[in-house]
């Protein structure tokens, strides 16, 4: 594949969601298969049923601002039960563990500097029919992973390949 010939994959995620932790395996596999040719963007869709999901999304945005977003997301998803039990304390611990400035994360949670990003993601997600997490969007196709992860990776690969082939045809 030609670098940049693949469309962006949006990974609609909720950082207190056990299904999103499982979905991270598919994201890792897609990264391993396509590398930088497939841009993967984390999109936030915190669910009301998870008390700390919104703060986790804000903390993740601060981690991305500091250049360590994906390491933060992966480490936090590995601790969803801990986040459920202990909340903000876990966000700061994870930040420290991956090299994100925990004081900046704490300040970001207080001053709300990333609220607009999280709110915009939620609004866009609702507008395109995201109802739960994980959900993937690639080349205008939505794949809901919350019901079942079975076969999802294969369907995502097929969509990536089809979009890549269409992109290569248009640019040839």
C-alpha positions in Angstrom: 0.0 0.0 0.0 1.1 3.5 -0.7 1.6 5.6 2.4 -1.4 7.9 2.8 -3.5 5.9 0.3 -5.7 4.6 3.0 -8.6 6.6 4.6 -8.6 7.5 8.3 -10.1 4.9 10.7 -12.0 6.5 13.5 -12.0 4.4 16.7 -15.0 5.6 18.8 -14.1 4.6 22.3 -15.1 5.0 25.9 -12.2 4.7 28.3 -14.1 3.0 31.0 -15.5 0.4 28.6 -14.3 -3.3 28.9 -15.4 -3.9 25.3 -13.0 -1.1 24.2 -10.2 -2.8 26.1 -10.9 -5.9 24.0 -11.2 -3.8 20.8 -7.7 -2.5 21.4 -6.3 -5.8 20.1 -8.0 -5.2 16.8 -6.5 -1.6 16.7 -3.0 -3.1 17.4 -3.5 -5.6 14.7 -4.5 -2.9 12.2 -1.4 -0.8 13.2 0.8 -3.9 12.8 -0.6 -4.7 9.3 -0.8 -1.1 7.8 1.6 1.0 9.9 1.4 4.7 9.3 -0.5 4.2 6.0 -3.7 3.8 8.0 -4.2 6.8 10.3 -6.2 5.8 13.4 -7.9 8.5 15.3 -9.4 8.1 18.7 -12.8 9.6 19.0 -14.5 10.0 22.4 -18.0 8.7 23.2 -18.2 8.6 27.0 -21.4 6.8 28.1 -23.5 8.1 31.0 -23.5 4.8 32.7 -19.7 5.1 33.4 -19.1 7.8 36.0 -15.5 8.5 35.2 -15.6 8.1 31.4 -15.9 11.8 30.6 -13.0 12.8 32.8 -11.0 9.9 31.2 -11.7 11.4 27.8 -10.5 14.8 28.9 -7.4 13.3 30.5 -6.7 11.4 27.2 -6.9 14.6 25.3 -4.4 16.2 27.6 -2.1 13.1 27.1 -2.5 13.6 23.3 -1.6 17.3 23.7 1.6 16.1 25.5 2.4 13.6 22.7 1.6 10.5 24.7 -2.1 9.9 23.9 -2.0 6.3 22.7 0.3 5.1 25.5 -2.1 6.7 27.9 -5.2 5.2 26.3 -3.7 1.7 26.2 -2.6 1.9 29.8 -5.9 3.3 31.0 -8.0 0.7 29.1 -5.9 -2.0 30.8 -7.3 -0.6 34.1 -11.0 -0.1 33.5 -12.1 -1.8 36.7 -9.6 0.3 38.7 -10.9 3.4 37.0 -14.4 2.4 37.9 -13.5 2.0 41.6 -11.1 4.9 42.1 -11.8 7.5 39.4 -9.5 10.5 39.0 -6.8 9.1 41.1 -6.3 6.4 38.5 -6.1 8.9 35.7 -3.3 10.7 37.5 -1.5 7.4 38.2 -1.7 6.3 34.6 -0.4 9.7 33.4 2.6 9.4 35.7 3.3 5.8 34.6 3.4 6.7 30.9 5.2 10.0 31.2 2.4 12.5 31.0 2.5 15.4 33.4 -0.1 14.4 36.1 -0.3 18.0 37.3 -1.3 19.2 33.8 -3.9 16.4 33.6 -5.3 17.5 37.0 -5.4 21.1 35.9 -7.0 20.2 32.6 -9.7 18.3 34.5 -10.4 21.4 36.6 -10.2 24.1 33.9 -12.1 22.0 31.3 -9.7 22.9 28.4 -10.6 19.7 26.5 -14.4 19.7 27.2 -15.2 21.1 23.7 -13.3 18.4 22.0 -15.0 15.6 24.0 -18.4 17.3 23.6 -17.9 17.7 19.8 -16.9 14.0 19.5 -20.0 13.0 21.4 -22.3 15.2 19.2 -20.7 14.0 16.0 -20.9 10.4 17.2 -24.6 10.8 17.9 -25.1 12.4 14.5 -23.6 9.5 12.6 -25.4 6.9 14.6 -22.9 5.8 17.2 -24.9 4.3 20.0 -22.2 2.4 22.0 -18.6 1.6 22.0 -16.4 0.4 20.5 -17.5 1.7 17.1 -15.3 2.1 14.0 -15.9 4.4 11.0 -13.8 4.0 7.8 -14.6 5.5 4.4 -18.1 6.4 5.6 -18.9 2.8 6.8 -19.7 2.3 10.5 -18.9 -0.9 12.3 -20.4 -1.5 15.7 -18.2 -3.6 17.9 -20.2 -3.4 21.1 -22.5 -6.2 20.2 -19.8 -8.7 19.2 -16.1 -8.5 18.3 -16.4 -11.8 16.4 -15.3 -11.3 12.8 -15.0 -7.6 13.3 -11.3 -7.4 12.5 -11.8 -9.3 9.2 -14.6 -6.8 8.2 -12.4 -3.9 9.1 -9.5 -5.2 7.0 -11.9 -5.8 4.1 -13.1 -2.2 4.4 -9.6 -0.8 4.6 -8.5 -2.9 1.6 -11.6 -1.8 -0.5 -11.0 1.9 0.5 -7.3 1.6 -0.3 -8.1 0.1 -3.7 -10.6 2.8 -4.5 -8.1 5.5 -3.4 -5.4 4.0 -5.6 -7.7 3.8 -8.6 -8.6 7.5 -8.2 -5.0 8.6 -7.9 -3.6 6.4 -10.7 
